[in-house]
Amino acid sequence: MPNLQQSMTTIRNLLNMTFFRVLLFILLGIVMYFSMYSNVKPEKLDLSLFSVAEQTIRSPITIEDKASTERKRKEAENNVKDIYVVKKEIAQNRVDLVTSIFGSVSEVNDEVKEELEEKKKDASNEADNTEAPNSSAPSPEDKVTMVKEKLTDDVTREVSDSVFLALLQAKEGELSIAKDLTVTAINKIMNNEIPAEQVENAKKQVEEELKFTSLNSDLKKAAIELGRYAIYQNQFYDPAATEELRQQTVESVEPVKILQGQIIVEENQLISRDIYRQLELVGLLDSVTSIQPFIGLTLIIVIVLSALYYYFHELNVQRELKQSYLLLFSLIFILSILLMKVISLFQYADYSEIGYIYPAAMGAMLIKILIDEKLAMYYTIIMAITGSIIFNEGVTGTFQLTSAIYILCSGLASILFLSKQNHRSKILQAGLFVSAVNILVIFSMLFLRNGHYDTIEYGFYFIIALISGISSAVLAIGLLPYFEAGFGILSTMRLIELSNPNHPLLRKILTESPGTYHHSVMVANLSESACEAIGANGLLARVGCYYHDIGKTKRPQFFIENQVNIENPHDRLPPQTSKNIIIAHASDGAEMLRKHKMPKEIVDIAEQHHGTTLLKYFYYKAKQNGLEVKEEDYRYPGPKPQSKESAVIGIADSVEAAVRSMAHPTTEQIEELVKKIIADRLQDGQLNECDLTLKELETVSHSFCETLNGIFHSRIEYPEMTKQKVKQA
């Protein structure tokens, strides 16, 4: 163990230099890099087209399959039907056209009639013969010609003369009925959609509509022919709307992506051309290894370690302690990563969920107990990131989110439980608490997957979660003593162990100098309450008080608290000799504590609790004896208190001794004495090297007074007991 501590001291000294600190962080980066290297290394497969896959292959990345996307878009475009629009105005135009034909016929009949009446009237005026000559009336063919002249060439070309002839020969009432029936039938049919291929069917429909009318044979034929002529295509292809719809459809097609972790080919499946193309697309067939995953891994490590370096750089503790913390953290960090990597190797032996057995809370517990809660949380976050890569179940380059959540919750649960439970016996309880949290986290993730698991699988998850929590506690308990001893770290648990009255040094004080032991306990009560009041380490102050006067056991009878029923030896000694004996107890105590490998903080308290104060009694005694003395010769060698705990203990030591020397101290006397002692320490410069503020000193004074008033309270005198004691005497 001495060799180990010597080695640690050498390493800590090296870490004081920036070069070696950076070198340590580079070492941590190398460990992280190579532990995750195989998990981010792109997998290269020796596969050929139309061969059979020997294993299930998943995609290492998420990438767009552009060929499939283009094919999907082409299919979507081809599935878009042409857009046709119905032009309603065509129906009205065709109705108007037929109406105009009937109107032209009516006009011709009216013109002929008027012309005949006029000729008849002229003839009656010129001759006595009242009968109009028949030769003057237009022939049917002439009437047809007259009708055609009123219509367009298209109409006259498409409509036969027989239609015009039948219409011209019809009576006015019949013609009107024929017009209404024809227009109605045309309007009814044309209000429906009539694409080009349905025009003939529409013509037949209008023919059927007019076939069963009450018109005479010739007029019915004419109406049918006009109806067929009037039926026209009213639905037309719209190229602009069709193209717009196709464009919208193509744009709405989502890109086809091969997702990270997606199965490309199942075991024993034939590798088709499309599968082979996908394997090539995701880079599993590339002969040249991509460096992007390694760059990404390096960047993650640099970010993590940079933040860690900044944390230790800004850590507000003594330089030696900071280097101890850095070295301790590095060892726990490396141990955790190596353990994680070893467990991850079992994933390739058909134990894909074995990562849950990793003792994720072990490192968090050790760092929380030995160093700091904030650093323990940061460590847990780093482990969650690292675990998400190491436990990625063979999915190259991906983060396993479930592992990250599991490690994060497990570590934080242990930190939360130990926040106010720093006793060594509580570590196992913390492990059980972590196991419960692990079980809840695992089952919550299983239920979120909505998978179907049997009882055996649930039992498996339950057992590995339980093992993870308990093994974390067991490993923490097992490693804790080695870290404490190797690094000389004074943890809360170590302090509690040192406060055990069965400790050899405490038993030595109790048996060899019981007065000193009682004095130490009283000082401990004062110091602990005062340190807790100002936010210092109350437990350290209490334990430090137990050992601060261990040096008095070397010559216990020379200290007044141990002089029971004996003469004070200092009465026969010169002041200089007495001074040397009294002053020596601080250095003797520090030496004894170092010999017993006690923590540095305890040794410092024993060495610093008197600082460089003046041994006033023997100094003034020497002056009264007429000796030429220097004040420096009657001062303790120091050093002055360097910490709040040492300063408070020094004040409490003087206060307790002074109050004990008073017969019946009152509250006012105690308060006055405490303030006087604190003022003397300030004026003497004994508190110049610690970071106690005036406000904290006021708090310390108030705490001392409260504690002392509780100890030296007035008691009731019992007369009967007093008389009985006198008689017995």
FENUR-V96390 format. One record per run of one state. SS is the DSSP state (~ for helix, > for strand, _ for the rest). FROM is the first residue (numbers start at 1). TO is the last residue. Records with the same first field share a line. If there is no record, write none. Layout:
SS->FROM-TO ; FROM-TO
//
This chain:
_->1-1 ; 16-17 ; 41-51 ; 53-56 ; 59-62 ; 65-65 ; 79-83 ; 87-87 ; 127-133 ; 137-139 ; 151-152 ; 159-160 ; 170-171 ; 191-195 ; 212-216 ; 231-234 ; 238-238 ; 253-256 ; 259-262 ; 266-269 ; 271-272 ; 282-291 ; 315-318 ; 350-353 ; 358-360 ; 371-372 ; 391-400 ; 419-424 ; 450-454 ; 488-491 ; 499-503 ; 513-513 ; 534-537 ; 548-549 ; 555-555 ; 559-559 ; 563-568 ; 573-574 ; 596-599 ; 609-613 ; 615-615 ; 625-630 ; 636-643 ; 661-666 ; 684-693 ; 712-718 ; 729-729
~->2-15 ; 18-40 ; 66-78 ; 88-126 ; 134-136 ; 140-150 ; 153-158 ; 161-169 ; 172-190 ; 196-211 ; 217-230 ; 239-252 ; 273-281 ; 292-314 ; 319-349 ; 354-357 ; 361-370 ; 373-390 ; 401-418 ; 425-449 ; 455-487 ; 492-498 ; 504-512 ; 514-533 ; 538-547 ; 550-554 ; 556-558 ; 560-562 ; 569-572 ; 575-595 ; 600-608 ; 616-624 ; 631-634 ; 644-660 ; 667-683 ; 694-711 ; 719-728
>->52-52 ; 57-58 ; 63-64 ; 84-86 ; 235-237 ; 257-258 ; 263-265 ; 270-270 ; 614-614 ; 635-635
//
